[in-house]
């Protein structure tokens, strides 16, 4: 006689509050908007930097060493690039959290049991969101 009589039901998982999912989604959208804005500011600042140094004959094609040194010494470029990196990390964090919650919801039904493979549809809660790349 076997000790195990059959598959054990999965433990009940408390549902994730809808307000939390909405909070994460809103933060993700804010982070994506921030990333787009900071990327635009960085690109404008870098274009201005490139024009200024090109007038002095310092370009990546002509004098890469001085170009890299000047770029490294420019506090404005460092500032805007740090902002871009900050929003990239936020987009990643909120996106991963939402993706994890969506995956967990697909795997489990409301009773805490696995959803059969035929009922698992591919759903993307962020469909239609324009993400900066």
C-alpha positions, 0 to 999 in steps of 0.5 A: 500500500502506497503512502501517497494516494494521489496528487496533492492539491496545491496550497491555496494562494491568496490572490494579489490585490487588484489595487497592487497590480494597478499600482505596478502598472501605473508605476511602469507607465510612469517609468516608461514616460520618464525613460522616454523624456530622459532619453530625449534630454540626453540625446539633445544634450549629446547632440549639443556636445557633439556639435560643440566639440566638432567645431574644435575638430574633436569627433569620434572619427578624427580624435577618439581619445580626446572625444572620450576624455571630453565626454567623460568630463562633461557633467551634464552628459553624466547627469542625463545618462544617469537619469536614463539608467535610473528609468531603465532600471525602474521599467525593468523592475516594474515590468518584471513584477507585472510579468511575474504576477501575470505568469502566476495568474496563468499558472494558477486558477482562483482555487489555487490549482494549476490551470490546464495547459489548454486553458492557458492563453497568452495574454499581455496586459501591456499590449499597445504600450509604446516602450522606449528601446 
